[in-house]
Amino acid sequence: MRLYRCAKCKERIRGDINTVGIQCTNCGTKMFYKERPNIKKDIKNE
Ligand SMILES: [Zn+2]
């Protein structure tokens, strides 16, 4: 699952960004950018 953020108000976008007509629910913009998830590779139970 990929995370996107609104390019304008930084609102998190939920859902499929490939859906035609998707808009930011906050400001209505249609521009988004992909959010880099902070992947923790070293998950250990110590
Ligand atoms: Zn927005």
mmCIF file of the protein (N, C-alpha, C, O) and its ligand, coordinates in Angstrom:
data_MODEL
# 
_entry.id   MODEL 
# 
loop_
_entity.id 
_entity.type 
_entity.pdbx_number_of_molecules 
1 polymer     1 
2 non-polymer 1 
# 
_entity_poly.entity_id                      1 
_entity_poly.type                           'polypeptide(L)' 
_entity_poly.nstd_linkage                   no 
_entity_poly.nstd_monomer                   no 
_entity_poly.pdbx_seq_one_letter_code       MRLYRCAKCKERIRGDINTVGIQCTNCGTKMFYKERPNIKKDIKNE 
_entity_poly.pdbx_seq_one_letter_code_can   MRLYRCAKCKERIRGDINTVGIQCTNCGTKMFYKERPNIKKDIKNE 
_entity_poly.pdbx_strand_id                 A 
# 
loop_
_entity_poly_seq.entity_id 
_entity_poly_seq.num 
_entity_poly_seq.mon_id 
_entity_poly_seq.hetero 
1 1  MET n 
1 2  ARG n 
1 3  LEU n 
1 4  TYR n 
1 5  ARG n 
1 6  CYS n 
1 7  ALA n 
1 8  LYS n 
1 9  CYS n 
1 10 LYS n 
1 11 GLU n 
1 12 ARG n 
1 13 ILE n 
1 14 ARG n 
1 15 GLY n 
1 16 ASP n 
1 17 ILE n 
1 18 ASN n 
1 19 THR n 
1 20 VAL n 
1 21 GLY n 
1 22 ILE n 
1 23 GLN n 
1 24 CYS n 
1 25 THR n 
1 26 ASN n 
1 27 CYS n 
1 28 GLY n 
1 29 THR n 
1 30 LYS n 
1 31 MET n 
1 32 PHE n 
1 33 TYR n 
1 34 LYS n 
1 35 GLU n 
1 36 ARG n 
1 37 PRO n 
1 38 ASN n 
1 39 ILE n 
1 40 LYS n 
1 41 LYS n 
1 42 ASP n 
1 43 ILE n 
1 44 LYS n 
1 45 ASN n 
1 46 GLU n 
# 
loop_
_struct_asym.id 
_struct_asym.entity_id 
A 1 
B 2 
# 
loop_
_chem_comp.id 
_chem_comp.type 
_chem_comp.mon_nstd_flag 
ALA 'L-peptide linking' y 
ARG 'L-peptide linking' y 
ASN 'L-peptide linking' y 
ASP 'L-peptide linking' y 
CYS 'L-peptide linking' y 
GLN 'L-peptide linking' y 
GLU 'L-peptide linking' y 
GLY 'peptide linking'   y 
ILE 'L-peptide linking' y 
LEU 'L-peptide linking' y 
LYS 'L-peptide linking' y 
MET 'L-peptide linking' y 
PHE 'L-peptide linking' y 
PRO 'L-peptide linking' y 
THR 'L-peptide linking' y 
TYR 'L-peptide linking' y 
VAL 'L-peptide linking' y 
ZN  non-polymer         . 
# 
_pdbx_entity_nonpoly.entity_id   2 
_pdbx_entity_nonpoly.name        ? 
_pdbx_entity_nonpoly.comp_id     ZN 
# 
_pdbx_nonpoly_scheme.asym_id         B 
_pdbx_nonpoly_scheme.entity_id       2 
_pdbx_nonpoly_scheme.mon_id          ZN 
_pdbx_nonpoly_scheme.ndb_seq_num     1 
_pdbx_nonpoly_scheme.pdb_seq_num     101 
_pdbx_nonpoly_scheme.auth_seq_num    101 
_pdbx_nonpoly_scheme.pdb_mon_id      ZN 
_pdbx_nonpoly_scheme.auth_mon_id     ZN 
_pdbx_nonpoly_scheme.pdb_strand_id   A 
_pdbx_nonpoly_scheme.pdb_ins_code    . 
# 
loop_
_atom_site.group_PDB 
_atom_site.id 
_atom_site.type_symbol 
_atom_site.label_atom_id 
_atom_site.label_alt_id 
_atom_site.label_comp_id 
_atom_site.label_asym_id 
_atom_site.label_entity_id 
_atom_site.label_seq_id 
_atom_site.pdbx_PDB_ins_code 
_atom_site.Cartn_x 
_atom_site.Cartn_y 
_atom_site.Cartn_z 
_atom_site.occupancy 
_atom_site.B_iso_or_equiv 
_atom_site.pdbx_formal_charge 
_atom_site.auth_seq_id 
_atom_site.auth_comp_id 
_atom_site.auth_asym_id 
_atom_site.auth_atom_id 
_atom_site.pdbx_PDB_model_num 
ATOM   1   N  N  . MET A 1 1  ? 0.838   -1.192 0.000   1.00 0.00 ? 1   MET A N  1 
ATOM   2   C  CA . MET A 1 1  ? 0.000   0.000  0.000   1.00 0.00 ? 1   MET A CA 1 
ATOM   3   C  C  . MET A 1 1  ? 0.879   1.251  0.000   1.00 0.00 ? 1   MET A C  1 
ATOM   4   O  O  . MET A 1 1  ? 1.830   1.365  0.774   1.00 0.00 ? 1   MET A O  1 
ATOM   5   N  N  . ARG A 1 2  ? 0.543   2.161  -0.868  1.00 0.00 ? 2   ARG A N  1 
ATOM   6   C  CA . ARG A 1 2  ? 1.346   3.366  -0.977  1.00 0.00 ? 2   ARG A CA 1 
ATOM   7   C  C  . ARG A 1 2  ? 0.641   4.547  -0.335  1.00 0.00 ? 2   ARG A C  1 
ATOM   8   O  O  . ARG A 1 2  ? -0.585  4.655  -0.336  1.00 0.00 ? 2   ARG A O  1 
ATOM   9   N  N  . LEU A 1 3  ? 1.450   5.410  0.201   1.00 0.00 ? 3   LEU A N  1 
ATOM   10  C  CA . LEU A 1 3  ? 0.908   6.606  0.820   1.00 0.00 ? 3   LEU A CA 1 
ATOM   11  C  C  . LEU A 1 3  ? 1.173   7.815  -0.059  1.00 0.00 ? 3   LEU A C  1 
ATOM   12  O  O  . LEU A 1 3  ? 2.238   7.960  -0.660  1.00 0.00 ? 3   LEU A O  1 
ATOM   13  N  N  . TYR A 1 4  ? 0.181   8.665  -0.112  1.00 0.00 ? 4   TYR A N  1 
ATOM   14  C  CA . TYR A 1 4  ? 0.339   9.893  -0.872  1.00 0.00 ? 4   TYR A CA 1 
ATOM   15  C  C  . TYR A 1 4  ? -0.057  11.072 -0.006  1.00 0.00 ? 4   TYR A C  1 
ATOM   16  O  O  . TYR A 1 4  ? -0.834  10.963 0.943   1.00 0.00 ? 4   TYR A O  1 
ATOM   17  N  N  . ARG A 1 5  ? 0.506   12.180 -0.375  1.00 0.00 ? 5   ARG A N  1 
ATOM   18  C  CA . ARG A 1 5  ? 0.118   13.401 0.320   1.00 0.00 ? 5   ARG A CA 1 
ATOM   19  C  C  . ARG A 1 5  ? -0.280  14.470 -0.678  1.00 0.00 ? 5   ARG A C  1 
ATOM   20  O  O  . ARG A 1 5  ? 0.243   14.544 -1.790  1.00 0.00 ? 5   ARG A O  1 
ATOM   21  N  N  . CYS A 1 6  ? -1.194  15.273 -0.259  1.00 0.00 ? 6   CYS A N  1 
ATOM   22  C  CA . CYS A 1 6  ? -1.615  16.400 -1.074  1.00 0.00 ? 6   CYS A CA 1 
ATOM   23  C  C  . CYS A 1 6  ? -0.426  17.334 -1.262  1.00 0.00 ? 6   CYS A C  1 
ATOM   24  O  O  . CYS A 1 6  ? 0.294   17.649 -0.315  1.00 0.00 ? 6   CYS A O  1 
ATOM   25  N  N  . ALA A 1 7  ? -0.239  17.767 -2.497  1.00 0.00 ? 7   ALA A N  1 
ATOM   26  C  CA . ALA A 1 7  ? 0.891   18.654 -2.782  1.00 0.00 ? 7   ALA A CA 1 
ATOM   27  C  C  . ALA A 1 7  ? 0.659   20.045 -2.212  1.00 0.00 ? 7   ALA A C  1 
ATOM   28  O  O  . ALA A 1 7  ? 1.585   20.848 -2.099  1.00 0.00 ? 7   ALA A O  1 
ATOM   29  N  N  . LYS A 1 8  ? -0.558  20.310 -1.866  1.00 0.00 ? 8   LYS A N  1 
ATOM   30  C  CA . LYS A 1 8  ? -0.902  21.658 -1.429  1.00 0.00 ? 8   LYS A CA 1 
ATOM   31  C  C  . LYS A 1 8  ? -0.975  21.774 0.085   1.00 0.00 ? 8   LYS A C  1 
ATOM   32  O  O  . LYS A 1 8  ? -0.309  22.613 0.693   1.00 0.00 ? 8   LYS A O  1 
ATOM   33  N  N  . CYS A 1 9  ? -1.783  20.932 0.673   1.00 0.00 ? 9   CYS A N  1 
ATOM   34  C  CA . CYS A 1 9  ? -2.032  21.090 2.105   1.00 0.00 ? 9   CYS A CA 1 
ATOM   35  C  C  . CYS A 1 9  ? -1.444  19.956 2.930   1.00 0.00 ? 9   CYS A C  1 
ATOM   36  O  O  . CYS A 1 9  ? -1.593  19.905 4.151   1.00 0.00 ? 9   CYS A O  1 
ATOM   37  N  N  . LYS A 1 10 ? -0.776  19.054 2.234   1.00 0.00 ? 10  LYS A N  1 
ATOM   38  C  CA . LYS A 1 10 ? -0.081  17.956 2.911   1.00 0.00 ? 10  LYS A CA 1 
ATOM   39  C  C  . LYS A 1 10 ? -1.021  16.978 3.611   1.00 0.00 ? 10  LYS A C  1 
ATOM   40  O  O  . LYS A 1 10 ? -0.615  16.199 4.473   1.00 0.00 ? 10  LYS A O  1 
ATOM   41  N  N  . GLU A 1 11 ? -2.266  17.044 3.216   1.00 0.00 ? 11  GLU A N  1 
ATOM   42  C  CA . GLU A 1 11 ? -3.223  16.105 3.764   1.00 0.00 ? 11  GLU A CA 1 
ATOM   43  C  C  . GLU A 1 11 ? -2.913  14.716 3.246   1.00 0.00 ? 11  GLU A C  1 
ATOM   44  O  O  . GLU A 1 11 ? -2.532  14.547 2.087   1.00 0.00 ? 11  GLU A O  1 
ATOM   45  N  N  . ARG A 1 12 ? -3.073  13.742 4.089   1.00 0.00 ? 12  ARG A N  1 
ATOM   46  C  CA . ARG A 1 12 ? -2.840  12.386 3.651   1.00 0.00 ? 12  ARG A CA 1 
ATOM   47  C  C  . ARG A 1 12 ? -3.984  11.916 2.769   1.00 0.00 ? 12  ARG A C  1 
ATOM   48  O  O  . ARG A 1 12 ? -5.161  12.119 3.068   1.00 0.00 ? 12  ARG A O  1 
ATOM   49  N  N  . ILE A 1 13 ? -3.602  11.288 1.687   1.00 0.00 ? 13  ILE A N  1 
ATOM   50  C  CA . ILE A 1 13 ? -4.607  10.788 0.764   1.00 0.00 ? 13  ILE A CA 1 
ATOM   51  C  C  . ILE A 1 13 ? -4.783  9.306  0.983   1.00 0.00 ? 13  ILE A C  1 
ATOM   52  O  O  . ILE A 1 13 ? -3.831  8.527  0.939   1.00 0.00 ? 13  ILE A O  1 
ATOM   53  N  N  . ARG A 1 14 ? -6.001  8.944  1.215   1.00 0.00 ? 14  ARG A N  1 
ATOM   54  C  CA . ARG A 1 14 ? -6.304  7.526  1.356   1.00 0.00 ? 14  ARG A CA 1 
ATOM   55  C  C  . ARG A 1 14 ? -7.060  7.051  0.146   1.00 0.00 ? 14  ARG A C  1 
ATOM   56  O  O  . ARG A 1 14 ? -7.959  7.723  -0.359  1.00 0.00 ? 14  ARG A O  1 
ATOM   57  N  N  . GLY A 1 15 ? -6.683  5.892  -0.305  1.00 0.00 ? 15  GLY A N  1 
ATOM   58  C  CA . GLY A 1 15 ? -7.381  5.330  -1.448  1.00 0.00 ? 15  GLY A CA 1 
ATOM   59  C  C  . GLY A 1 15 ? -6.458  5.204  -2.634  1.00 0.00 ? 15  GLY A C  1 
ATOM   60  O  O  . GLY A 1 15 ? -5.253  5.443  -2.547  1.00 0.00 ? 15  GLY A O  1 
ATOM   61  N  N  . ASP A 1 16 ? -7.040  4.830  -3.716  1.00 0.00 ? 16  ASP A N  1 
ATOM   62  C  CA . ASP A 1 16 ? -6.265  4.590  -4.927  1.00 0.00 ? 16  ASP A CA 1 
ATOM   63  C  C  . ASP A 1 16 ? -6.093  5.886  -5.699  1.00 0.00 ? 16  ASP A C  1 
ATOM   64  O  O  . ASP A 1 16 ? -7.053  6.460  -6.213  1.00 0.00 ? 16  ASP A O  1 
ATOM   65  N  N  . ILE A 1 17 ? -4.863  6.323  -5.765  1.00 0.00 ? 17  ILE A N  1 
ATOM   66  C  CA . ILE A 1 17 ? -4.602  7.597  -6.436  1.00 0.00 ? 17  ILE A CA 1 
ATOM   67  C  C  . ILE A 1 17 ? -4.798  7.473  -7.941  1.00 0.00 ? 17  ILE A C  1 
ATOM   68  O  O  . ILE A 1 17 ? -4.933  8.474  -8.645  1.00 0.00 ? 17  ILE A O  1 
ATOM   69  N  N  . ASN A 1 18 ? -4.812  6.259  -8.417  1.00 0.00 ? 18  ASN A N  1 
ATOM   70  C  CA . ASN A 1 18 ? -5.007  6.041  -9.853  1.00 0.00 ? 18  ASN A CA 1 
ATOM   71  C  C  . ASN A 1 18 ? -6.465  6.167  -10.270 1.00 0.00 ? 18  ASN A C  1 
ATOM   72  O  O  . ASN A 1 18 ? -6.795  6.167  -11.456 1.00 0.00 ? 18  ASN A O  1 
ATOM   73  N  N  . THR A 1 19 ? -7.316  6.274  -9.282  1.00 0.00 ? 19  THR A N  1 
ATOM   74  C  CA . THR A 1 19 ? -8.726  6.462  -9.593  1.00 0.00 ? 19  THR A CA 1 
ATOM   75  C  C  . THR A 1 19 ? -8.937  7.806  -10.273 1.00 0.00 ? 19  THR A C  1 
ATOM   76  O  O  . THR A 1 19 ? -8.449  8.834  -9.804  1.00 0.00 ? 19  THR A O  1 
ATOM   77  N  N  . VAL A 1 20 ? -9.648  7.788  -11.352 1.00 0.00 ? 20  VAL A N  1 
ATOM   78  C  CA . VAL A 1 20 ? -9.884  9.028  -12.086 1.00 0.00 ? 20  VAL A CA 1 
ATOM   79  C  C  . VAL A 1 20 ? -10.768 9.953  -11.266 1.00 0.00 ? 20  VAL A C  1 
ATOM   80  O  O  . VAL A 1 20 ? -11.832 9.565  -10.784 1.00 0.00 ? 20  VAL A O  1 
ATOM   81  N  N  . GLY A 1 21 ? -10.309 11.166 -11.124 1.00 0.00 ? 21  GLY A N  1 
ATOM   82  C  CA . GLY A 1 21 ? -11.134 12.155 -10.454 1.00 0.00 ? 21  GLY A CA 1 
ATOM   83  C  C  . GLY A 1 21 ? -10.917 12.253 -8.957  1.00 0.00 ? 21  GLY A C  1 
ATOM   84  O  O  . GLY A 1 21 ? -11.648 12.953 -8.256  1.00 0.00 ? 21  GLY A O  1 
ATOM   85  N  N  . ILE A 1 22 ? -9.912  11.550 -8.476  1.00 0.00 ? 22  ILE A N  1 
ATOM   86  C  CA . ILE A 1 22 ? -9.671  11.629 -7.035  1.00 0.00 ? 22  ILE A CA 1 
ATOM   87  C  C  . ILE A 1 22 ? -9.152  13.019 -6.675  1.00 0.00 ? 22  ILE A C  1 
ATOM   88  O  O  . ILE A 1 22 ? -8.343  13.613 -7.388  1.00 0.00 ? 22  ILE A O  1 
ATOM   89  N  N  . GLN A 1 23 ? -9.639  13.502 -5.563  1.00 0.00 ? 23  GLN A N  1 
ATOM   90  C  CA . GLN A 1 23 ? -9.235  14.825 -5.115  1.00 0.00 ? 23  GLN A CA 1 
ATOM   91  C  C  . GLN A 1 23 ? -8.893  14.791 -3.647  1.00 0.00 ? 23  GLN A C  1 
ATOM   92  O  O  . GLN A 1 23 ? -9.320  13.902 -2.910  1.00 0.00 ? 23  GLN A O  1 
ATOM   93  N  N  . CYS A 1 24 ? -8.130  15.758 -3.238  1.00 0.00 ? 24  CYS A N  1 
ATOM   94  C  CA . CYS A 1 24 ? -7.876  15.922 -1.825  1.00 0.00 ? 24  CYS A CA 1 
ATOM   95  C  C  . CYS A 1 24 ? -9.184  16.281 -1.136  1.00 0.00 ? 24  CYS A C  1 
ATOM   96  O  O  . CYS A 1 24 ? -9.907  17.179 -1.567  1.00 0.00 ? 24  CYS A O  1 
ATOM   97  N  N  . THR A 1 25 ? -9.468  15.569 -0.070  1.00 0.00 ? 25  THR A N  1 
ATOM   98  C  CA . THR A 1 25 ? -10.728 15.819 0.622   1.00 0.00 ? 25  THR A CA 1 
ATOM   99  C  C  . THR A 1 25 ? -10.686 17.122 1.404   1.00 0.00 ? 25  THR A C  1 
ATOM   100 O  O  . THR A 1 25 ? -11.715 17.634 1.845   1.00 0.00 ? 25  THR A O  1 
ATOM   101 N  N  . ASN A 1 26 ? -9.510  17.634 1.564   1.00 0.00 ? 26  ASN A N  1 
ATOM   102 C  CA . ASN A 1 26 ? -9.356  18.845 2.363   1.00 0.00 ? 26  ASN A CA 1 
ATOM   103 C  C  . ASN A 1 26 ? -9.416  20.112 1.516   1.00 0.00 ? 26  ASN A C  1 
ATOM   104 O  O  . ASN A 1 26 ? -10.153 21.047 1.832   1.00 0.00 ? 26  ASN A O  1 
ATOM   105 N  N  . CYS A 1 27 ? -8.638  20.136 0.441   1.00 0.00 ? 27  CYS A N  1 
ATOM   106 C  CA . CYS A 1 27 ? -8.555  21.366 -0.343  1.00 0.00 ? 27  CYS A CA 1 
ATOM   107 C  C  . CYS A 1 27 ? -9.000  21.174 -1.789  1.00 0.00 ? 27  CYS A C  1 
ATOM   108 O  O  . CYS A 1 27 ? -9.167  22.143 -2.530  1.00 0.00 ? 27  CYS A O  1 
ATOM   109 N  N  . GLY A 1 28 ? -9.188  19.938 -2.178  1.00 0.00 ? 28  GLY A N  1 
ATOM   110 C  CA . GLY A 1 28 ? -9.739  19.687 -3.501  1.00 0.00 ? 28  GLY A CA 1 
ATOM   111 C  C  . GLY A 1 28 ? -8.723  19.655 -4.626  1.00 0.00 ? 28  GLY A C  1 
ATOM   112 O  O  . GLY A 1 28 ? -9.094  19.555 -5.795  1.00 0.00 ? 28  GLY A O  1 
ATOM   113 N  N  . THR A 1 29 ? -7.459  19.737 -4.290  1.00 0.00 ? 29  THR A N  1 
ATOM   114 C  CA . THR A 1 29 ? -6.461  19.700 -5.341  1.00 0.00 ? 29  THR A CA 1 
ATOM   115 C  C  . THR A 1 29 ? -6.310  18.285 -5.881  1.00 0.00 ? 29  THR A C  1 
ATOM   116 O  O  . THR A 1 29 ? -6.673  17.303 -5.233  1.00 0.00 ? 29  THR A O  1 
ATOM   117 N  N  . LYS A 1 30 ? -5.773  18.216 -7.061  1.00 0.00 ? 30  LYS A N  1 
ATOM   118 C  CA . LYS A 1 30 ? -5.593  16.905 -7.680  1.00 0.00 ? 30  LYS A CA 1 
ATOM   119 C  C  . LYS A 1 30 ? -4.119  16.568 -7.846  1.00 0.00 ? 30  LYS A C  1 
ATOM   120 O  O  . LYS A 1 30 ? -3.748  15.648 -8.575  1.00 0.00 ? 30  LYS A O  1 
ATOM   121 N  N  . MET A 1 31 ? -3.314  17.318 -7.170  1.00 0.00 ? 31  MET A N  1 
ATOM   122 C  CA . MET A 1 31 ? -1.891  17.041 -7.248  1.00 0.00 ? 31  MET A CA 1 
ATOM   123 C  C  . MET A 1 31 ? -1.411  16.405 -5.959  1.00 0.00 ? 31  MET A C  1 
ATOM   124 O  O  . MET A 1 31 ? -1.648  16.900 -4.857  1.00 0.00 ? 31  MET A O  1 
ATOM   125 N  N  . PHE A 1 32 ? -0.737  15.303 -6.143  1.00 0.00 ? 32  PHE A N  1 
ATOM   126 C  CA . PHE A 1 32 ? -0.253  14.584 -4.978  1.00 0.00 ? 32  PHE A CA 1 
ATOM   127 C  C  . PHE A 1 32 ? 1.187   14.172 -5.192  1.00 0.00 ? 32  PHE A C  1 
ATOM   128 O  O  . PHE A 1 32 ? 1.689   14.141 -6.316  1.00 0.00 ? 32  PHE A O  1 
ATOM   129 N  N  . TYR A 1 33 ? 1.814   13.869 -4.127  1.00 0.00 ? 33  TYR A N  1 
ATOM   130 C  CA . TYR A 1 33 ? 3.133   13.279 -4.264  1.00 0.00 ? 33  TYR A CA 1 
ATOM   131 C  C  . TYR A 1 33 ? 3.239   12.058 -3.376  1.00 0.00 ? 33  TYR A C  1 
ATOM   132 O  O  . TYR A 1 33 ? 2.536   11.911 -2.377  1.00 0.00 ? 33  TYR A O  1 
ATOM   133 N  N  . LYS A 1 34 ? 4.118   11.219 -3.768  1.00 0.00 ? 34  LYS A N  1 
ATOM   134 C  CA . LYS A 1 34 ? 4.288   9.967  -3.058  1.00 0.00 ? 34  LYS A CA 1 
ATOM   135 C  C  . LYS A 1 34 ? 5.055   10.206 -1.769  1.00 0.00 ? 34  LYS A C  1 
ATOM   136 O  O  . LYS A 1 34 ? 6.097   10.860 -1.747  1.00 0.00 ? 34  LYS A O  1 
ATOM   137 N  N  . GLU A 1 35 ? 4.519   9.670  -0.730  1.00 0.00 ? 35  GLU A N  1 
ATOM   138 C  CA . GLU A 1 35 ? 5.173   9.817  0.556   1.00 0.00 ? 35  GLU A CA 1 
ATOM   139 C  C  . GLU A 1 35 ? 6.120   8.658  0.802   1.00 0.00 ? 35  GLU A C  1 
ATOM   140 O  O  . GLU A 1 35 ? 5.783   7.489  0.609   1.00 0.00 ? 35  GLU A O  1 
ATOM   141 N  N  . ARG A 1 36 ? 7.301   9.019  1.228   1.00 0.00 ? 36  ARG A N  1 
ATOM   142 C  CA . ARG A 1 36 ? 8.261   7.966  1.533   1.00 0.00 ? 36  ARG A CA 1 
ATOM   143 C  C  . ARG A 1 36 ? 8.001   7.398  2.913   1.00 0.00 ? 36  ARG A C  1 
ATOM   144 O  O  . ARG A 1 36 ? 8.101   8.096  3.921   1.00 0.00 ? 36  ARG A O  1 
ATOM   145 N  N  . PRO A 1 37 ? 7.676   6.151  2.938   1.00 0.00 ? 37  PRO A N  1 
ATOM   146 C  CA . PRO A 1 37 ? 7.462   5.521  4.233   1.00 0.00 ? 37  PRO A CA 1 
ATOM   147 C  C  . PRO A 1 37 ? 8.789   5.297  4.937   1.00 0.00 ? 37  PRO A C  1 
ATOM   148 O  O  . PRO A 1 37 ? 9.788   4.925  4.322   1.00 0.00 ? 37  PRO A O  1 
ATOM   149 N  N  . ASN A 1 38 ? 8.774   5.527  6.211   1.00 0.00 ? 38  ASN A N  1 
ATOM   150 C  CA . ASN A 1 38 ? 9.974   5.244  6.987   1.00 0.00 ? 38  ASN A CA 1 
ATOM   151 C  C  . ASN A 1 38 ? 10.004  3.770  7.343   1.00 0.00 ? 38  ASN A C  1 
ATOM   152 O  O  . ASN A 1 38 ? 9.392   3.316  8.309   1.00 0.00 ? 38  ASN A O  1 
ATOM   153 N  N  . ILE A 1 39 ? 10.721  3.067  6.543   1.00 0.00 ? 39  ILE A N  1 
ATOM   154 C  CA . ILE A 1 39 ? 10.775  1.630  6.745   1.00 0.00 ? 39  ILE A CA 1 
ATOM   155 C  C  . ILE A 1 39 ? 11.873  1.286  7.735   1.00 0.00 ? 39  ILE A C  1 
ATOM   156 O  O  . ILE A 1 39 ? 13.053  1.571  7.532   1.00 0.00 ? 39  ILE A O  1 
ATOM   157 N  N  . LYS A 1 40 ? 11.442  0.679  8.782   1.00 0.00 ? 40  LYS A N  1 
ATOM   158 C  CA . LYS A 1 40 ? 12.423  0.252  9.779   1.00 0.00 ? 40  LYS A CA 1 
ATOM   159 C  C  . LYS A 1 40 ? 12.847  -1.170 9.469   1.00 0.00 ? 40  LYS A C  1 
ATOM   160 O  O  . LYS A 1 40 ? 12.073  -2.122 9.568   1.00 0.00 ? 40  LYS A O  1 
ATOM   161 N  N  . LYS A 1 41 ? 14.068  -1.267 9.102   1.00 0.00 ? 41  LYS A N  1 
ATOM   162 C  CA . LYS A 1 41 ? 14.550  -2.583 8.702   1.00 0.00 ? 41  LYS A CA 1 
ATOM   163 C  C  . LYS A 1 41 ? 15.000  -3.413 9.892   1.00 0.00 ? 41  LYS A C  1 
ATOM   164 O  O  . LYS A 1 41 ? 15.061  -4.642 9.859   1.00 0.00 ? 41  LYS A O  1 
ATOM   165 N  N  . ASP A 1 42 ? 15.306  -2.682 10.925  1.00 0.00 ? 42  ASP A N  1 
ATOM   166 C  CA . ASP A 1 42 ? 15.878  -3.421 12.070  1.00 0.00 ? 42  ASP A CA 1 
ATOM   167 C  C  . ASP A 1 42 ? 14.848  -3.535 13.195  1.00 0.00 ? 42  ASP A C  1 
ATOM   168 O  O  . ASP A 1 42 ? 15.005  -2.954 14.269  1.00 0.00 ? 42  ASP A O  1 
ATOM   169 N  N  . ILE A 1 43 ? 13.831  -4.273 12.927  1.00 0.00 ? 43  ILE A N  1 
ATOM   170 C  CA . ILE A 1 43 ? 12.833  -4.526 13.960  1.00 0.00 ? 43  ILE A CA 1 
ATOM   171 C  C  . ILE A 1 43 ? 13.270  -5.733 14.772  1.00 0.00 ? 43  ILE A C  1 
ATOM   172 O  O  . ILE A 1 43 ? 13.286  -6.867 14.294  1.00 0.00 ? 43  ILE A O  1 
ATOM   173 N  N  . LYS A 1 44 ? 13.616  -5.454 15.989  1.00 0.00 ? 44  LYS A N  1 
ATOM   174 C  CA . LYS A 1 44 ? 14.107  -6.546 16.829  1.00 0.00 ? 44  LYS A CA 1 
ATOM   175 C  C  . LYS A 1 44 ? 13.408  -6.540 18.180  1.00 0.00 ? 44  LYS A C  1 
ATOM   176 O  O  . LYS A 1 44 ? 13.049  -5.496 18.724  1.00 0.00 ? 44  LYS A O  1 
ATOM   177 N  N  . ASN A 1 45 ? 13.241  -7.682 18.667  1.00 0.00 ? 45  ASN A N  1 
ATOM   178 C  CA . ASN A 1 45 ? 12.732  -7.813 20.018  1.00 0.00 ? 45  ASN A CA 1 
ATOM   179 C  C  . ASN A 1 45 ? 13.884  -8.097 20.953  1.00 0.00 ? 45  ASN A C  1 
ATOM   180 O  O  . ASN A 1 45 ? 14.439  -9.195 20.981  1.00 0.00 ? 45  ASN A O  1 
ATOM   181 N  N  . GLU A 1 46 ? 14.219  -7.100 21.699  1.00 0.00 ? 46  GLU A N  1 
ATOM   182 C  CA . GLU A 1 46 ? 15.368  -7.283 22.562  1.00 0.00 ? 46  GLU A CA 1 
ATOM   183 C  C  . GLU A 1 46 ? 14.929  -7.586 23.990  1.00 0.00 ? 46  GLU A C  1 
ATOM   184 O  O  . GLU A 1 46 ? 15.771  -7.772 24.868  1.00 0.00 ? 46  GLU A O  1 
HETATM 185 ZN ZN . ZN  B 2 .  ? -5.133  19.176 -0.028  1.00 0.00 2 101 ZN  A ZN 1 
# 
